[in-house]
Amino acid sequence: MESFLTDTQIKVLKLRKKGLTQEEIAKLMNTSRANICMIERRAKENIEKARNTLKIYESIISPIKLVVYKDTDVFQIPKLIYETSNKHNIHIIYNSLELIDIVYNNMKNNIEKRIVKKPFVINILEDGNISFMDCSLIKNDID
């Protein structure tokens, strides 16, 4: 399968997941710890780029982009999502509690004590899934 990761990067990540140190991996692969450190860092950078690429793609294909503005109570977000998606005949695949959890986990840097402090966008996809984008990644100002 094609990947943004090299075979070496995949091997290093698998060994790290098993609990090996960079030094131990370096000995196994007959290289330096600094080289393993660089391989791991580049792998993580590639993963982050792939995640960002998916977010951009989901933003492009999503029929609904719901802006969640500053001072919105997080507990009101599921209602906003359901109301907006119902208008477009899209069935959201999550219940309200799951949505709140997903919002917190994905946008925790934008939320403080249940209140949105920095606006963000929820992309509602045709399959009922959702993804998020920070408004700082969007060119026009939403505040």
C-alpha positions as CSV (number, residue, x, y, z in Angstrom):
1,M,0.0,0.0,0.0
2,E,1.3,3.5,-0.9
3,S,2.0,5.7,2.1
4,F,3.5,9.0,3.1
5,L,5.9,7.0,5.3
6,T,9.0,5.2,4.2
7,D,9.5,1.5,5.1
8,T,12.2,2.6,7.6
9,Q,9.8,5.2,9.2
10,I,7.1,2.5,9.6
11,K,9.6,0.1,11.1
12,V,10.9,2.7,13.6
13,L,7.3,3.7,14.6
14,K,6.4,0.0,15.1
15,L,9.4,-0.6,17.3
16,R,8.8,2.6,19.3
17,K,5.2,1.4,19.8
18,K,6.5,-1.8,21.2
19,G,8.4,0.2,23.8
20,L,11.9,0.2,22.4
21,T,14.1,3.3,22.9
22,Q,15.7,5.2,20.1
23,E,19.1,3.8,21.3
24,E,17.8,0.2,21.2
25,I,16.4,0.7,17.7
26,A,19.6,2.3,16.5
27,K,21.6,-0.8,17.6
28,L,19.0,-3.1,15.9
29,M,19.2,-1.1,12.7
30,N,23.0,-0.5,12.9
31,T,22.8,3.3,12.9
32,S,23.0,6.2,15.3
33,R,20.4,7.3,17.8
34,A,20.4,10.7,16.2
35,N,19.5,9.1,12.8
36,I,16.6,7.2,14.5
37,C,15.5,10.5,16.1
38,M,15.4,12.2,12.7
39,I,13.6,9.3,11.1
40,E,10.9,9.3,13.8
41,R,10.6,13.1,13.7
42,R,10.1,13.1,9.9
43,A,7.6,10.3,10.2
44,K,5.5,12.3,12.7
45,E,5.8,15.3,10.4
46,N,4.5,13.2,7.5
47,I,1.6,11.9,9.6
48,E,0.6,15.4,10.6
49,K,0.8,16.6,6.9
50,A,-1.4,13.6,6.0
51,R,-3.9,14.5,8.7
52,N,-4.0,18.1,7.5
53,T,-4.5,17.0,3.9
54,L,-7.5,14.9,5.0
55,K,-9.0,17.9,6.9
56,I,-8.6,20.1,3.8
57,Y,-10.2,17.4,1.6
58,E,-13.1,16.9,4.0
59,S,-13.6,20.6,4.1
60,I,-13.7,20.7,0.3
61,I,-16.2,17.8,-0.1
62,S,-18.4,18.6,2.9
63,P,-21.8,19.9,1.9
64,I,-22.2,21.8,5.2
65,K,-19.7,24.0,7.0
66,L,-21.1,25.0,10.4
67,V,-19.2,27.9,12.0
68,V,-19.2,27.7,15.8
69,Y,-18.7,31.2,17.1
70,K,-17.0,32.5,20.2
71,D,-19.1,32.4,23.4
72,T,-21.1,29.4,22.2
73,D,-21.9,26.9,25.0
74,V,-20.4,23.5,23.9
75,F,-23.6,21.8,25.2
76,Q,-25.5,23.7,22.4
77,I,-23.3,22.4,19.6
78,P,-25.1,19.0,19.1
79,K,-28.4,20.9,18.7
80,L,-26.8,23.2,16.1
81,I,-25.3,20.1,14.3
82,Y,-28.6,18.3,14.2
83,E,-30.7,21.3,13.1
84,T,-28.3,22.1,10.3
85,S,-27.8,18.5,9.1
86,N,-31.6,17.8,9.2
87,K,-32.2,20.8,6.8
88,H,-29.9,18.9,4.3
89,N,-31.3,15.4,5.0
90,I,-28.1,14.2,6.5
91,H,-28.2,11.7,9.4
92,I,-25.5,12.4,12.0
93,I,-24.0,9.1,13.1
94,Y,-23.3,10.3,16.7
95,N,-25.6,10.9,19.7
96,S,-25.4,14.2,21.6
97,L,-23.0,12.9,24.3
98,E,-20.7,11.5,21.6
99,L,-20.8,14.8,19.7
100,I,-19.8,16.8,22.9
101,D,-17.0,14.4,23.5
102,I,-15.8,14.6,19.9
103,V,-16.0,18.4,19.9
104,Y,-13.9,18.6,23.2
105,N,-11.3,16.1,22.0
106,N,-10.8,17.8,18.6
107,M,-11.1,21.5,19.6
108,K,-10.0,21.6,23.2
109,N,-7.6,24.5,22.5
110,N,-10.6,26.5,21.4
111,I,-12.8,25.8,24.4
112,E,-12.5,26.9,28.0
113,K,-15.0,25.7,30.7
114,R,-17.8,24.7,28.2
115,I,-17.5,28.0,26.3
116,V,-16.0,28.4,22.9
117,K,-13.2,31.0,23.1
118,K,-11.9,30.7,19.5
119,P,-14.3,30.0,16.7
120,F,-14.0,26.9,14.6
121,V,-15.7,25.1,11.7
122,I,-17.5,21.8,11.8
123,N,-17.6,20.1,8.4
124,I,-20.7,17.8,8.2
125,L,-20.0,15.1,5.6
126,E,-22.7,13.4,3.5
127,D,-22.2,10.1,5.4
128,G,-23.1,11.8,8.7
129,N,-19.5,12.0,10.0
130,I,-18.0,15.3,11.1
131,S,-14.5,16.9,11.0
132,F,-13.1,20.1,12.4
133,M,-11.1,23.0,11.2
134,D,-9.7,25.8,13.2
135,C,-10.8,29.2,11.8
136,S,-7.1,30.3,11.8
137,L,-6.7,27.8,8.9
138,I,-9.4,29.5,6.9
139,K,-8.5,32.6,5.0
140,N,-11.5,34.8,5.8
141,D,-11.9,36.2,9.3
142,I,-14.6,34.6,11.4
143,D,-14.8,36.1,14.9
